[in-house]
Amino acid sequence: MSARQPSFTRGLGAAFVLALAGGAVLAALAPWLGLGTALRAVIALVGFAYVLYVIGSSGERVGRITTIACWCVVAAGAWLVGLPLVGYVLLHVGLVWLVRSLYHYSGVLPALVDLALSVLGAAFGVWAAQRSGSAWLALWCFFLVQAFHALIPATLTKRGHTDAETEDAFAHAHRAADAAVRRLTSVTR
């Protein structure tokens, strides 16, 4: 988990760019690959781009390559298995949630709140697609809701100090006490 907080404004920018790119790529690929295959390709590409954005915005350096490799293996497996479209979309939403939870939260409660946000975003995306028939609007609604993850705190506990801070304070106090005892014993000799 990173100390750098995500920004709602950056999330809105990413939502706009991803929706615009996804809509354009779908419009370009659909005549060549057919709508179903093009839709699956766009979901995978936009999901991968968003995962890269999440990893890049986290500031965390550990596990980036492993996370990307695991995402690619699972996404390729989902493509090859031929999941139904609903399962395919939910798998990618779950992957986005998992990566964001791993890189931005330090507890189960914020991750569960983020899961609810991911499901809500998927519901709004489906609603927009059904109402308008626009891939751009569906992607925009999904990623717009995802931008609100910046408002979820990294931890929802009420502790004043983390364990590392408490341990560091204890170690500092222990060293100070040792130094004081050494000074006292050297003065009495």
ZASE-228966 format. One line per 10 residues: number of its first residue (from 1); their letters; for each residue x, y, z of N, C-alpha, C, O. Coordinates in steps of 0.05 Angstrom, whole numbers, plus 32768, in hexadecimal, padded with zeros to 4 digits. Layout:
<fidrens>
NUM = a = X/Y/Z/X/Y/Z/X/Y/Z/X/Y/Z | ...
</fidrens>
This chain:
<fidrens>
1 = msarqpsftr = 8011/7FE9/8000/8000/8000/8000/8012/8018/8000/8026/8019/800E | 800B/802C/7FF1/801B/8044/7FED/8011/805A/7FFF/7FFA/805B/8008 | 8024/806C/8005/801D/8084/8015/8011/8099/8003/8004/80AC/800E | 8014/8098/7FE9/800A/80AC/7FD7/7FEC/80A8/7FD3/7FE3/8092/7FCD | 7FDC/80BE/7FD7/7FC0/80BC/7FD4/7FB7/80C1/7FB7/7FC2/80D2/7FAA | 7FA4/80B1/7FAD/7F99/80B6/7F92/7F8A/80D0/7F92/7F80/80DA/7FA6 | 7F87/80DC/7F7A/7F7A/80F5/7F77/7F60/80F1/7F67/7F5F/80E3/7F53 | 7F4A/80FE/7F70/7F31/80FC/7F62/7F33/8109/7F47/7F27/80FF/7F33 | 7F41/811F/7F45/7F44/812E/7F2C/7F53/811D/7F17/7F4B/811C/7F00 | 7F69/8110/7F20/7F77/80FE/7F0E/7F65/80E7/7F05/7F67/80DE/7EEF
11 = glgaafvlal = 7F55/80DD/7F18/7F42/80C8/7F11/7F2E/80D0/7EFC/7F27/80C0/7EEB | 7F25/80E9/7EFE/7F12/80F3/7EEA/7F20/80F5/7ECE/7F14/80EE/7EBA | 7F38/80FF/7ECF/7F47/8100/7EB6/7F4C/80E5/7EA9/7F48/80E1/7E91 | 7F54/80D2/7EBA/7F57/80B7/7EB0/7F3D/80AB/7EA6/7F3D/809D/7E91 | 7F27/80B1/7EB3/7F0D/80A7/7EAB/7F06/80B2/7E8F/7EFD/80A3/7E7E | 7F0B/80CB/7E8B/7F05/80D8/7E71/7F16/80CC/7E5B/7F0C/80C5/7E45 | 7F30/80CA/7E60/7F42/80BF/7E4B/7F3C/80A2/7E45/7F3B/809A/7E2E | 7F38/8092/7E5A/7F32/8075/7E55/7F17/8071/7E47/7F15/8060/7E35 | 7F03/8081/7E4E/7EE9/807F/7E40/7EEB/8087/7E23/7EE1/807A/7E11 | 7EF9/809D/7E1E/7EFD/80A7/7E03/7F0C/8093/7DF2/7F04/808C/7DDC
21 = aggavlaala = 7F23/8089/7DFD/7F33/8075/7DEE/7F23/805B/7DEA/7F24/8050/7DD4 | 7F15/8052/7DFF/7F06/8039/7DFC/7EF0/803B/7DE8/7EED/8028/7DD8 | 7EE2/8051/7DE8/7ECD/8055/7DD4/7ED8/8056/7DB7/7ECC/804A/7DA5 | 7EEF/8064/7DB4/7EFB/8066/7D99/7F06/804B/7D90/7F02/8043/7D78 | 7F13/803C/7DA2/7F1E/8022/7D9A/7F07/800E/7D93/7F0A/7FFF/7D80 | 7EF2/800F/7DA2/7EDB/7FFE/7D9C/7ECF/8004/7D81/7EC9/7FF2/7D71 | 7ECC/801E/7D7B/7EC1/8026/7D61/7ED3/801D/7D4B/7ECA/8016/7D35 | 7EEE/801E/7D4F/7F01/8016/7D3B/7F02/7FF8/7D37/7F05/7FEE/7D21 | 7F00/7FE9/7D4D/7F04/7FCC/7D4B/7EEA/7FBD/7D44/7EEC/7FA7/7D38 | 7ED3/7FC7/7D4B/7EBA/7FB9/7D47/7EB6/7FB0/7D2A/7EAE/7F99/7D25
31 = pwlglgtalr = 7EBB/7FC1/7D15/7EB7/7FB7/7CFA/7ECA/7FA1/7CF2/7EC4/7F91/7CE0 | 7EE1/7FA0/7CFE/7EF6/7F8D/7CF6/7EF3/7F72/7D05/7EF6/7F5D/7CFA | 7EED/7F74/7D1F/7EEC/7F5C/7D30/7ED0/7F52/7D37/7ECD/7F3C/7D41 | 7EBD/7F63/7D33/7EA2/7F5D/7D3C/7E9E/7F6A/7D58/7EB2/7F6E/7D66 | 7E86/7F70/7D5E/7E81/7F80/7D77/7E89/7F70/7D90/7E94/7F7C/7DA2 | 7E83/7F57/7D92/7E89/7F47/7DAA/7EA7/7F45/7DAF/7EB0/7F4A/7DC6 | 7EB6/7F3F/7D9B/7ED3/7F3C/7D9E/7EE0/7F58/7DA3/7EF2/7F5A/7DB4 | 7ED6/7F6C/7D95/7EE1/7F87/7D99/7EDA/7F91/7DB5/7EEB/7F9E/7DC2 | 7EC3/7F8B/7DBF/7EBB/7F93/7DDA/7ECD/7F86/7DEF/7ED6/7F93/7E02 | 7ED2/7F6C/7DEC/7EE4/7F5E/7DFE/7F01/7F6A/7DFD/7F0E/7F6D/7E12
41 = avialvgfay = 7F0A/7F70/7DE5/7F25/7F7C/7DE2/7F26/7F97/7DF0/7F3A/7F9E/7DFD | 7F11/7FA7/7DEC/7F11/7FC2/7DF9/7F10/7FC0/7E17/7F1D/7FCF/7E25 | 7F00/7FAD/7E21/7EFE/7FAA/7E3E/7F1A/7FA2/7E49/7F22/7FAD/7E5E | 7F27/7F90/7E3C/7F42/7F88/7E45/7F56/7F9F/7E43/7F65/7FA3/7E55 | 7F56/7FAE/7E2D/7F69/7FC4/7E29/7F64/7FDA/7E3C/7F77/7FE5/7E48 | 7F4B/7FE2/7E40/7F45/7FF8/7E52/7F4A/7FEF/7E6F/7F53/7FFF/7E7F | 7F43/7FD6/7E75/7F49/7FCC/7E90/7F67/7FCC/7E96/7F6F/7FD3/7EAC | 7F76/7FC3/7E82/7F93/7FC3/7E86/7F9E/7FDF/7E89/7FB0/7FE4/7E9A | 7F94/7FF2/7E79/7F9D/800E/7E7B/7F96/8019/7E96/7FA6/8028/7EA2 | 7F7F/8012/7EA1/7F77/801C/7EBB/7F88/8010/7ED1/7F8F/801E/7EE4
51 = vlyvigssge = 7F8E/7FF7/7ECE/7FA0/7FE9/7EE2/7FBC/7FF7/7EE2/7FC7/7FFB/7EF7 | 7FC6/7FFD/7ECA/7FDF/800C/7EC9/7FDD/8027/7ED6/7FF0/8030/7EE4 | 7FC7/8035/7ED2/7FC2/804F/7EDF/7FC2/804C/7EFD/7FCE/805B/7F0C | 7FB4/8037/7F07/7FB2/8033/7F24/7FCD/802D/7F30/7FD5/8038/7F45 | 7FDC/801B/7F23/7FF7/8014/7F2D/8009/802D/7F2C/8018/8032/7F3F | 8008/803C/7F16/8019/8053/7F13/8012/8069/7F27/8024/8078/7F30 | 7FF9/806D/7F2D/7FF0/8082/7F3F/7FF4/807A/7F5D/7FF1/808B/7F6E | 7FFA/8061/7F62/7FFC/8059/7F7E/8017/8061/7F8B/8018/8066/7FA3 | 802B/8064/7F7B/8046/806A/7F86/8054/8052/7F91/806B/8054/7F98 | 8047/803C/7F92/8053/8023/7F9C/8065/8017/7F87/805E/8017/7F6F
61 = rvgrittiac = 807C/800E/7F8F/8090/8004/7F7C/8091/7FE5/7F7C/809B/7FD9/7F69 | 8088/7FD9/7F91/808B/7FBC/7F95/8074/7FAE/7F86/805D/7FB5/7F89 | 807B/7F99/7F77/8067/7F87/7F6B/805A/7F91/7F52/8047/7F84/7F49 | 8064/7FA6/7F46/8057/7FB0/7F2E/8057/7F9C/7F17/8043/7F96/7F0A | 806F/7F91/7F11/8072/7F7E/7EFB/8061/7F65/7F00/8054/7F5B/7EEE | 8062/7F5B/7F19/8052/7F44/7F20/8034/7F49/7F1D/8026/7F38/7F12 | 802B/7F60/7F26/800F/7F66/7F24/8006/7F68/7F06/7FF2/7F5D/7EFF | 8016/7F75/7EF6/8010/7F77/7EDA/8010/7F5C/7ECC/7FFF/7F56/7EBC | 8024/7F4B/7ED3/8026/7F31/7EC7/800D/7F20/7ECF/8002/7F12/7EBF | 8006/7F21/7EE9/7FEF/7F12/7EF2/7FD5/7F1B/7EE5/7FC4/7F0B/7EDD
71 = wcvvaagawl = 7FD2/7F36/7EE2/7FBB/7F41/7ED4/7FBA/7F36/7EB8/7FA4/7F2E/7EAE | 7FD0/7F37/7EAA/7FD1/7F2E/7E8E/7FCA/7F10/7E8B/7FBB/7F08/7E79 | 7FD4/7F00/7E9E/7FCE/7EE3/7E9D/7FB0/7EDE/7EA2/7FA4/7ECE/7E93 | 7FA5/7EEB/7EB6/7F88/7EE7/7EBB/7F77/7EF2/7EA4/7F64/7EE5/7E9C | 7F7E/7F09/7E9A/7F6E/7F15/7E84/7F70/7F03/7E6B/7F5C/7EFF/7E5D | 7F88/7EF9/7E65/7F8B/7EE7/7E4D/7F7C/7ECD/7E52/7F70/7EC3/7E3F | 7F7D/7EC3/7E6A/7F6E/7EAB/7E70/7F50/7EAF/7E6C/7F42/7E9D/7E62 | 7F46/7EC6/7E75/7F29/7ECC/7E72/7F22/7ECE/7E54/7F0C/7EC5/7E4C | 7F34/7ED9/7E45/7F2F/7EDC/7E28/7F2F/7EC0/7E1B/7F1D/7EBA/7E0B | 7F42/7EAF/7E22/7F44/7E95/7E16/7F2E/7E82/7E1E/7F24/7E72/7E0E
81 = vglplvgyvl = 7F25/7E84/7E37/7F10/7E73/7E41/7EF5/7E7A/7E34/7EE3/7E69/7E31 | 7EF2/7E93/7E2C/7EDA/7E9C/7E1F/7EC3/7EA0/7E32/7EAC/7E97/7E2D | 7EC9/7EAD/7E48/7EB4/7EB3/7E5C/7E9D/7EC2/7E4F/7EA2/7ED1/7E3B | 7E85/7EBF/7E58/7E6F/7ED0/7E4F/7E76/7EED/7E54/7E85/7EF3/7E67 | 7E6A/7EFF/7E45/7E71/7F1B/7E47/7E6E/7F26/7E64/7E7E/7F36/7E6D | 7E58/7F1F/7E71/7E54/7F28/7E8C/7E6A/7F1F/7E9F/7E75/7F2F/7EAE | 7E72/7F06/7E9D/7E87/7EFB/7EAD/7EA2/7F08/7EA6/7EB2/7F0D/7EB8 | 7EA6/7F0D/7E8D/7EBF/7F1A/7E84/7EC1/7F36/7E8F/7ED6/7F3E/7E99 | 7EAB/7F45/7E8E/7EAB/7F61/7E99/7EAF/7F60/7EB7/7EBF/7F6F/7EC2 | 7EA1/7F4E/7EC5/7EA4/7F4C/7EE2/7EC0/7F44/7EEA/7ECA/7F4D/7EFF
91 = lhvglvwlvr = 7ECD/7F32/7EDB/7EE8/7F2A/7EE0/7EFB/7F42/7EDF/7F0C/7F46/7EF0 | 7EF8/7F53/7ECA/7F09/7F6A/7EC7/7F03/7F7F/7EDC/7F15/7F8D/7EE6 | 7EEA/7F82/7EE4/7EE3/7F94/7EFA/7EF0/7F8A/7F14/7EFB/7F9A/7F24 | 7EEF/7F70/7F18/7EFC/7F64/7F30/7F1A/7F67/7F2F/7F26/7F6C/7F44 | 7F26/7F65/7F18/7F43/7F69/7F16/7F4B/7F86/7F1D/7F5E/7F8B/7F2B | 7F3B/7F99/7F12/7F40/7FB5/7F18/7F3D/7FBA/7F36/7F4E/7FC7/7F42 | 7F29/7FAF/7F42/7F25/7FB2/7F5F/7F3C/7FA6/7F6F/7F46/7FB2/7F82 | 7F44/7F8E/7F67/7F5A/7F81/7F76/7F74/7F90/7F74/7F81/7F94/7F89 | 7F7B/7F9A/7F5D/7F94/7FA9/7F5A/7F92/7FC3/7F6A/7FA5/7FCB/7F78 | 7F7B/7FD1/7F68/7F78/7FEA/7F77/7F79/7FE5/7F95/7F84/7FF5/7FA4
101 = slyhysgvlp = 7F6D/7FCF/7F9E/7F6D/7FC9/7FBA/7F89/7FC3/7FC4/7F91/7FCB/7FDA | 7F98/7FB4/7FB4/7FB4/7FAD/7FBB/7FC6/7FC6/7FBC/7FD8/7FC7/7FCD | 7FC2/7FD9/7FAB/7FD4/7FEF/7FA9/7FCB/8008/7FB8/7FDB/801B/7FBB | 7FB2/800A/7FC1/7FA9/8022/7FCE/7F9E/801F/7FEA/7F9B/8033/7FF8 | 7F98/8007/7FF3/7F8C/8004/800D/7F9C/7FF2/801F/7FAA/7FE0/8016 | 7F9A/7FF7/8039/7FA8/7FE7/804D/7F96/7FD8/805F/7F9E/7FCF/8075 | 7F7D/7FD5/8058/7F6A/7FC6/8069/7F54/7FBA/8058/7F51/7FBF/8040 | 7F45/7FA8/8065/7F30/7F9A/8058/7F18/7FAD/8053/7F0B/7FAC/803E | 7F11/7FBE/8066/7EFA/7FCF/8063/7EFC/7FE2/804C/7EE9/7FE4/803C | 7F12/7FF0/8048/7F14/8001/8030/7F12/7FF1/8016/7F07/7FFA/8002
111 = alvdlalsvl = 7F1E/7FD9/8016/7F1C/7FC8/7FFE/7EFF/7FC0/7FF9/7EF7/7FBE/7FE1 | 7EF0/7FBA/800D/7ED4/7FB3/800A/7EC4/7FCB/8000/7EB2/7FC7/7FEF | 7EC9/7FE2/800A/7EBC/7FFB/8000/7EC3/7FFE/7FE3/7EB1/8006/7FD3 | 7EDC/7FFA/7FDB/7EE4/7FFC/7FC0/7ED7/7FE7/7FAE/7ED0/7FED/7F97 | 7ED2/7FCF/7FB9/7EC4/7FBA/7FAA/7EA8/7FC4/7FA4/7E9E/7FC1/7F8E | 7E9B/7FD0/7FB8/7E80/7FDA/7FB3/7E80/7FF0/7F9E/7E6E/7FF2/7F8D | 7E95/8001/7F9F/7E98/8016/7F8B/7E9C/800A/7F6F/7E91/8014/7F5B | 7EAB/7FF5/7F6D/7EB0/7FE7/7F53/7E96/7FDB/7F48/7E90/7FDE/7F30 | 7E87/7FCF/7F59/7E6D/7FC3/7F50/7E5A/7FD9/7F48/7E4C/7FD6/7F34 | 7E59/7FEF/7F57/7E48/8005/7F50/7E50/8011/7F35/7E3F/8018/7F25
121 = gaafgvwaaq = 7E6A/8014/7F31/7E74/801E/7F17/7E6C/800B/7F00/7E63/8015/7EEB | 7E6E/7FF1/7F04/7E65/7FDE/7EEF/7E47/7FE1/7EEA/7E3F/7FE0/7ED3 | 7E38/7FE4/7EFF/7E1B/7FE7/7EFC/7E14/8001/7EEC/7E03/8001/7EDB | 7E22/8017/7EF3/7E1D/8030/7EE4/7E26/802D/7EC7/7E19/8038/7EB5 | 7E3C/801F/7EC2/7E45/801B/7EA7/7E31/800B/7E96/7E2C/8012/7E7F | 7E26/7FF6/7EA2/7E12/7FE6/7E95/7DF9/7FF6/7E90/7DED/7FF5/7E7A | 7DF1/8005/7EA4/7DD9/8016/7EA1/7DDD/802A/7E8A/7DCB/802E/7E79 | 7DF4/8037/7E89/7DFA/804A/7E73/7DFA/803D/7E58/7DF0/8048/7E45 | 7E05/8025/7E57/7E06/8017/7E3D/7DEA/800F/7E34/7DE4/8011/7E1C | 7DD9/8007/7E46/7DBE/7FFF/7E3F/7DAE/8017/7E37/7D9E/8015/7E24
131 = rsgsawlalw = 7DB1/802D/7E44/7DA1/8045/7E3F/7DAA/8054/7E25/7D99/805E/7E16 | 7DC4/8054/7E20/7DCE/8065/7E0A/7DD9/8055/7DF3/7DD9/805E/7DDC | 7DE3/803D/7DF8/7DEF/802D/7DE4/7E0B/8037/7DDD/7E17/802F/7DC9 | 7E16/8049/7DEE/7E30/8055/7DE9/7E45/8048/7DFA/7E43/8048/7E13 | 7E5A/803E/7DED/7E70/8032/7DFC/7E7F/8048/7E0C/7E88/8043/7E22 | 7E82/805F/7DFF/7E90/8075/7E0D/7E81/807D/7E27/7E8E/8080/7E3B | 7E67/807F/7E26/7E58/8087/7E3D/7E59/8071/7E53/7E5A/8077/7E6A | 7E58/8058/7E4A/7E5A/8041/7E5D/7E75/8042/7E6B/7E76/803F/7E84 | 7E8A/8045/7E5C/7EA5/8046/7E68/7EA8/805F/7E7A/7EB4/805E/7E8F | 7E9D/8076/7E71/7E9F/808E/7E80/7E91/808A/7E9B/7E9C/8092/7EB0
141 = cfflvqafha = 7E79/807F/7E9B/7E6A/807B/7EB4/7E7A/8068/7EC7/7E7C/806D/7EDF | 7E85/8052/7EBC/7E94/8040/7ECC/7EAC/804D/7ED9/7EB0/804C/7EF1 | 7EBC/805A/7EC9/7ED5/8066/7ED3/7ECF/807F/7EE3/7EE0/8086/7EF5 | 7EB9/808D/7EDE/7EB2/80A4/7EEF/7EAD/809B/7F0C/7EB6/80A7/7F1F | 7E9F/8085/7F0F/7E9A/807A/7F2A/7EB5/8070/7F36/7EB9/8073/7F4E | 7EC6/8065/7F25/7EE0/805B/7F30/7EF1/8072/7F3A/7F01/806E/7F4C | 7EEE/808A/7F30/7EFE/80A1/7F39/7EF8/80A7/7F56/7F09/80B3/7F64 | 7EE1/809F/7F60/7EDA/80A5/7F7C/7EEB/8093/7F90/7EE9/8098/7FA8 | 7EFA/8080/7F85/7F0B/8071/7F98/7F1F/8082/7FA6/7F2A/807B/7FBB | 7F25/8099/7F9B/7F38/80AC/7FA7/7F2D/80B6/7FC2/7F3C/80C0/7FD3
151 = lipatltkrg = 7F13/80B5/7FC6/7F07/80BF/7FDF/7F06/80A9/7FF5/7EFF/80B0/800B | 7F0D/8091/7FEE/7F0E/807B/8002/7F28/807D/8011/7F3D/807C/8004 | 7F28/807F/802B/7F42/8081/803A/7F50/8066/8038/7F44/8051/8034 | 7F6B/8067/803A/7F7B/804F/8037/7F75/803B/804E/7F78/8023/8049 | 7F6E/8045/8065/7F66/8034/807B/7F4F/8040/8089/7F4D/8059/808B | 7F3D/8030/8093/7F25/803A/80A1/7F27/8036/80BF/7F13/803A/80CE | 7F3E/802F/80C9/7F41/802B/80E6/7F46/8045/80F4/7F4E/8058/80E7 | 7F41/8046/810E/7F44/805F/811D/7F5D/8061/812D/7F5F/8070/8140 | 7F71/8050/8127/7F8A/8050/8137/7F99/806B/8132/7F99/8075/811B | 7FA5/8075/8147/7FB4/808D/8145/7FD0/8089/8139/7FD9/809A/8129
161 = htdaetedaf = 7FDC/8073/813F/7FF7/806D/8135/7FF6/8051/8128/7FE8/803F/8130 | 8007/804E/8113/800A/8034/8107/801D/8024/8119/802A/802E/812A | 801D/800A/8114/802F/7FF8/8123/804C/8000/811F/805C/7FFF/8132 | 8054/8008/8107/806F/800F/8102/8077/8029/8111/808D/802A/811C | 8064/803C/8112/806A/8054/8121/806D/804F/813F/807E/805A/814D | 805B/803D/814A/805C/8036/8166/8076/8028/816C/8083/802D/8180 | 807E/8015/815B/8097/8006/815F/80AF/8018/815D/80C2/8016/816D | 80AF/802B/814A/80C5/803E/8148/80C7/8050/8160/80DC/8056/816A | 80B0/8059/816B/80B0/806A/8183/80BB/805A/819A/80CA/8064/81AB | 80B3/8040/819C/80BD/802F/81B2/80DB/802C/81B0/80EA/802E/81C4
171 = ahahraadaa = 80E5/8027/8197/8102/8023/8193/8111/803D/819B/8127/803C/81A6 | 8106/8054/8194/8113/806D/819B/8113/8071/81B9/8128/8079/81C4 | 80FD/806B/81C6/80FD/806E/81E4/8110/805A/81F1/811D/8061/8204 | 8112/8042/81E6/8124/802E/81F1/8141/8037/81EE/8151/8034/8201 | 8149/8042/81D7/8164/804C/81D3/816A/8064/81E6/8180/8065/81F1 | 8156/8075/81EA/815A/808C/81FC/815E/8082/8219/816F/808D/8228 | 814F/806E/8221/8151/8063/823C/816C/8055/8240/8179/8059/8255 | 8175/8047/822C/8190/803A/822D/81A6/804F/8230/81B9/804C/823F | 81A3/8065/8221/81B7/807A/8222/81B7/8087/823E/81CD/808D/8248 | 81A0/808B/8249/819E/8097/8264/81AA/8085/8279/81B8/808F/828B
181 = vrrltsvtr = 81A5/806B/8277/81B1/8058/828A/81CF/8058/8288/81DD/8057/829C | 81DA/8059/826F/81F7/805A/826B/8203/8073/8277/8218/8072/8283 | 81F6/8089/8274/8200/80A2/8280/8200/80A0/829E/8213/80A9/82AB | 81EB/8095/82A9/81E9/8092/82C6/81FF/8080/82D1/820B/8086/82E6 | 8204/806A/82C4/8218/8057/82CD/8234/8061/82C9/8246/805B/82D9 | 8238/8072/82B5/8253/807D/82B1/8259/8093/82C5/8271/8098/82CB | 8245/80A1/82CE/8249/80B7/82E2/824F/80AB/82FD/825F/80B7/830C | 8243/8095/8305/8247/808A/831F/8262/807C/8322/826A/8077/8339 | 8270/8076/830E/828A/8068/8310/829F/807B/8316/82B6/8073/8318
</fidrens>
